[in-house]
Amino acid sequence: MFDLLIERFNKSLSKLSSTRKITEKQVNDVLREIRTALLEADVDYDVAKAFLKRVRERVLTEDLKKNISPTDSIVLTVYEELTNILGGEKADIKKGTVLFVGLQGTGKTTTIGKVAHFLKNQGFKVAVASTDVRRPAAMLQLEKLAERVGVPYYRFDETSPVSIAVKSKERALKEGMDYLLLDTAGRLHVDEELMQELKQIKEAVKPSEVLYVADAMQGQEALRVAKVFHETVPLTGVILTKMDGDARGGVALSVKSAIGVPIKFVGVGEKIEDLEVFYPDRIAQRILGLGDIQSLAEKAQQVIPEDEAQVLATKIMRGEFDLEDMLKQIRFIKSMGPLDKLLGMLPGIGAQLKNVKIDEKKFKKTEAIILSMTKEERKNPKIINMSRKVRIAKGSGTTVGDVNKVLKEYEEMKKAIKSMRGLLSGGSLPKFPFRF
């Protein structure tokens, strides 16, 4: 996601890293490169032009920020303006009937399942229904997704999309649902019949939200179609799908300025949980190579039980960290998602991962080696001599060399933890520049 922008923004801004005083020519040169990057990423031309104009005016007329270098002052200005064009603040979904609209093939029905899963995990009561009477397969797909997520699916023996929508809303109100997610028919193209149907449904149920589901890989075409929908059934938000593919990210930077509605979520995979809340400030941080520590921490909180985290933190503070703890950490990391996505959230790493192939099979090998050890060996790795290494290697289907590597990595982790304990016991952590 945003790989092109991350790479080009970092390359452009890094040219100012050793400069103590920024000249107008340097600013123009950097902004020219950023302009090229934005257009290559398929950002709307008018949006890119307005963004660059604001950045240039602020950099050349405002006083430099105190306590940070001229370069970091420019980075901060770019960050603030990026956050603005991305939407400024996170936009929540209002409770009530949420109408999902869009063309066929954008992942609309699957997205409804993902949103239902997300809202249910937030503790809300959610129900789903479909008004797509022309495609029974779409109704069946949503019903199966609802069953998988564990939320009710409303089915009615009706042929009128408007009637289904009204009855679904009445039932949702009767059952005390916080959200009714309502699917609508899609087409391979925009036509008058589709738009009239959407207008009638909207007038009948008066939804709290009208969300347009767009394929991020369609770029400016997705933006053009969204404008047509917005003119007919005023939208309140957008959900971008397939952001994990070859999407260049331009549509994400264009939506708010071009249409005037925020992005609510982005789809980042095929699994039901592969849906992320759209945080404009965090996306701006990722694009500038500043990482996304907040999202990383939230992912960790989702997969690491609080009591487990507390036990591990206590052991670390006491200087206790054995191979059993290392095994738990590996399992936690595996459950958080693909490693390249996690590393991309760390400051300064995202742009460097472009041509790096991360072998996640290594995790499985390490896990097999630790599982082949006895409980005593995991608690006290110092007792692992050559004969024990041979036994562990045979048990895990690896070599003695592989076992040695795991033991070396464990020792390096222990050293890193010891260093962290030293920082914490000193009462303060080192201060990093703005870039970090």
JOTA-V978426 format. One record per residue. N is the residue number from 1. OMEGA is omega in radians with two decimals (* if undefined). Layout:
# JOTA-V978426
n: (N,N)
omega: (OMEGA,OMEGA)
This chain:
# JOTA-V978426
n: (1,2,3,4,5,6,7,8,9,10,11,12,13,14,15,16,17,18,19,20,21,22,23,24,25,26,27,28,29,30,31,32,33,34,35,36,37,38,39,40,41,42,43,44,45,46,47,48,49,50,51,52,53,54,55,56,57,58,59,60,61,62,63,64,65,66,67,68,69,70,71,72,73,74,75,76,77,78,79,80,81,82,83,84,85,86,87,88,89,90,91,92,93,94,95,96,97,98,99,100,101,102,103,104,105,106,107,108,109,110,111,112,113,114,115,116,117,118,119,120,121,122,123,124,125,126,127,128,129,130,131,132,133,134,135,136,137,138,139,140,141,142,143,144,145,146,147,148,149,150,151,152,153,154,155,156,157,158,159,160,161,162,163,164,165,166,167,168,169,170,171,172,173,174,175,176,177,178,179,180,181,182,183,184,185,186,187,188,189,190,191,192,193,194,195,196,197,198,199,200,201,202,203,204,205,206,207,208,209,210,211,212,213,214,215,216,217,218,219,220,221,222,223,224,225,226,227,228,229,230,231,232,233,234,235,236,237,238,239,240,241,242,243,244,245,246,247,248,249,250,251,252,253,254,255,256,257,258,259,260,261,262,263,264,265,266,267,268,269,270,271,272,273,274,275,276,277,278,279,280,281,282,283,284,285,286,287,288,289,290,291,292,293,294,295,296,297,298,299,300,301,302,303,304,305,306,307,308,309,310,311,312,313,314,315,316,317,318,319,320,321,322,323,324,325,326,327,328,329,330,331,332,333,334,335,336,337,338,339,340,341,342,343,344,345,346,347,348,349,350,351,352,353,354,355,356,357,358,359,360,361,362,363,364,365,366,367,368,369,370,371,372,373,374,375,376,377,378,379,380,381,382,383,384,385,386,387,388,389,390,391,392,393,394,395,396,397,398,399,400,401,402,403,404,405,406,407,408,409,410,411,412,413,414,415,416,417,418,419,420,421,422,423,424,425,426,427,428,429,430,431,432,433,434,435,436)
omega: (3.12,-3.09,-3.12,-3.12,3.13,-3.11,-3.05,3.11,3.14,-3.14,-3.11,-3.06,-3.14,3.13,3.14,-2.98,-3.08,-3.08,3.12,3.12,-3.07,3.11,3.13,3.13,3.13,3.12,-3.14,3.14,-3.13,-3.13,3.08,3.12,3.12,3.10,3.11,-3.14,-3.13,-3.12,3.09,3.12,3.08,3.02,3.11,-3.04,-3.11,3.11,3.13,-3.12,-3.14,3.13,-3.12,3.12,3.14,3.13,-3.10,-3.12,-3.12,-3.10,-3.05,-3.08,-3.11,3.03,3.12,3.13,-3.14,3.04,3.04,-3.06,3.08,3.14,-3.13,3.08,3.10,3.12,3.13,3.11,3.11,3.13,-3.12,-3.14,3.06,3.12,-3.14,-3.09,3.08,3.08,3.10,-3.10,3.08,-3.13,3.13,3.08,3.14,3.11,3.14,3.11,-3.12,-3.10,3.13,-3.12,3.12,-3.14,3.09,3.07,-3.14,-3.13,-3.06,-3.10,3.10,3.13,3.10,3.08,3.14,3.13,3.10,3.11,-3.13,-3.09,3.10,3.12,3.08,3.09,-3.12,3.03,-3.02,3.00,3.13,3.09,3.14,3.08,-3.09,-3.09,-3.10,-3.11,3.13,3.14,3.12,3.10,-3.14,3.12,-3.14,3.11,3.12,3.11,3.13,3.11,-3.14,-3.13,-3.12,3.08,-3.12,3.03,-3.12,3.12,3.12,3.09,-3.12,3.06,3.14,3.11,-3.14,3.14,3.11,-3.13,-3.12,-3.13,3.11,3.14,3.13,-3.13,3.13,3.11,-3.13,-3.10,3.07,3.13,3.05,-3.10,2.90,3.14,-2.99,3.11,3.10,-3.14,3.06,3.09,3.03,3.10,3.11,3.08,-3.06,-3.12,3.13,-3.08,3.12,3.12,3.14,3.13,-3.13,3.12,-3.12,-3.14,-3.08,-3.04,-3.13,-3.06,3.07,3.13,2.94,-3.04,3.10,3.12,-3.05,3.04,-3.07,-3.11,3.13,3.06,-3.07,3.10,3.10,3.13,-3.13,-3.13,3.13,3.12,3.12,3.11,-3.09,3.13,-3.09,3.10,-3.04,-3.10,3.03,3.14,-3.12,2.98,3.14,3.10,3.05,3.10,3.11,-3.11,-3.10,3.12,-3.09,3.03,-3.07,-3.11,3.13,3.14,-3.04,-2.97,-3.03,-3.10,-3.05,-3.07,3.12,3.11,-3.10,2.97,-3.10,-3.11,2.95,3.06,-3.05,3.13,-3.07,-3.11,-3.08,-3.14,-3.09,3.11,-3.12,3.00,-3.10,3.08,-3.12,-3.11,-3.12,3.09,3.11,3.11,-3.14,-3.11,-3.11,3.11,-3.13,3.11,3.12,-3.07,-3.12,-3.13,3.12,3.13,3.14,3.08,-3.14,-3.14,-3.12,-3.02,-3.12,3.11,-3.06,-3.13,3.11,3.14,-3.13,3.12,-3.13,3.13,3.13,-3.14,3.13,-3.14,3.11,-3.11,-3.14,3.11,-3.09,-3.09,3.06,3.10,3.12,3.12,3.12,3.14,3.12,-3.12,3.09,-3.10,3.14,-3.10,-3.13,3.11,-3.12,-3.06,-3.12,3.10,-3.14,-3.14,3.12,3.11,3.14,-3.11,3.02,-3.05,-3.05,-3.08,-3.10,-3.08,-3.02,-3.08,-3.12,3.09,-3.10,-3.10,-3.11,3.08,3.14,3.10,-3.11,3.14,3.13,3.14,-3.13,-3.14,-3.12,3.13,3.13,3.10,3.04,3.13,-3.14,3.14,3.12,-3.13,-3.09,-3.08,-3.12,-3.11,-3.09,3.11,-3.06,-3.12,3.10,3.12,3.12,3.13,-3.13,3.13,3.12,-3.12,-3.09,-3.14,-3.13,3.13,3.08,3.09,3.11,3.12,3.12,3.13,3.14,3.13,3.10,3.11,3.11,3.14,3.12,3.08,3.13,3.12,-3.14,3.14,3.10,3.11,3.14,3.10,3.13,3.12,-3.09,-3.13,3.11,3.06,3.14,3.08,-3.14,3.12,-3.13,3.04,-3.14,-3.08,-3.13,*)
